[in-house]
Amino acid sequence: MELKYSIEDYENIPGLYREWDKNNPFLLPVFFQKECLINFFYNPIYKCELFSETYGDVSNEKFTIPFGINRNNKVFFWLGDLKELPEKELSLLAPFNIESDHDIVSEFYDAQINANFTDPIKEVNLLLQKNLINKKFGMSVFANSEENIDNVINKSAKYKRIMFSREDDFKRIISELSEEIIESIDKNAILSKVTDGTGLGGIKLFEKYIKDNYKITDNIFNAYYVLYDLRIWADHKDGNIKFNSSLERLELKENSSYEEIYKKLVDELFEANDKLLNL
């Protein structure tokens, strides 16, 4: 199956050329539209994981093939890996094959060529913060917070589907993120630490505990409430008021993309948890 690529990339991009495989280059980037990943994201026979925003892999029982995402949001694989890919999977990728834009700047390139491995993506740290918060306050603020790193990375990888900026993806991701954070708040554990907390929801109960025990001046829990309201919007047909107010509280414009909203929300959730850990 013929694929488009530029031999100049192999010859000119630092670190790709290998004297021993110059006649059959392995580290030659082959570029695709990002939509090439959709079949692998949504077909249950495959697994598509992103370990950072620009580094991931596609796999099943027979193969694993890594890929990068460059600054122009193009996906690229090494030609050598594609040659070893089964014909069926290669035929899924081929329709999205495009001309090279000669840009492979990404965590994938840094890891594979320069051995500069990336830090865990922010979602990983966000989920790991739950266990740190439990230890900080000496109670189970979040239930089921202790997970091994592989499970956390697997959960975080699915959040990266927002790269497609589709409403259905965004709604599903918001619901899953809310389940991981808001719905995992252990109200019974916090109730034992506060007075007059009966009837309060998880966020308000946690907020009351913090206000009762610490002097705080800013609205630490803003991102928690935004995530809760976005989940209401995601699960109900008539939730536009919640959606619009969430944008205002995130200080985003009305025409912000789902990707922009998601990134800002994750940043603010992480910052909120960081403030809690530093009280």
Buried (B, 14 or more C-beta within 10 A) or exposed (E): EEBEBBEEBBEEBEEBBEEEEEEEBBBBBBBBBBEBBBBBBEEEEBBBBBBBBBBBBBBBEEBEBBBBBBEEEBBBBBBBBBEEBEEEBBEBBBEBBBEBBEBBEBBBBBBBBEEEEBEBBBBBBBBBBBBBBBEBBEBBBBBEBEBEEEEBBEBBBBBBBBBBBEEEBBBBBBBBBBEBBBBBBBBEBBBEBBEEBEEBEBBBBBBBBBEEEEEBEEEBBBBBBBBBBBBBBBEEEEBEEBBEBBBEBBEBEEEBEBBBBBBBBBBBBBEBBBBBEEE
